[in-house]
Amino acid sequence: MEITKELVECVGLWLAEGDNKTNQEITFTNNCLELILFFQENISNVYFGKNKPR
């Protein structure tokens, strides 16, 4: 796994929300569509790779 600037930003966004709702999931509850899409794209790339869409 490559640690990119975008991944670090996603971790920062996730931590800023204070995620304590789930044990084995990454949840991101924000109402800004741009941030949601940014988070989804970058986290998906980490778990599934750029060429392996869900």
Long-range contacts (C-beta under 8 A, 24 or more apart in sequence): 1-46, 4-42, 6-38, 6-42, 7-42, 7-46, 9-38, 9-42, 10-38, 10-39, 10-42, 10-43, 13-39, 14-39
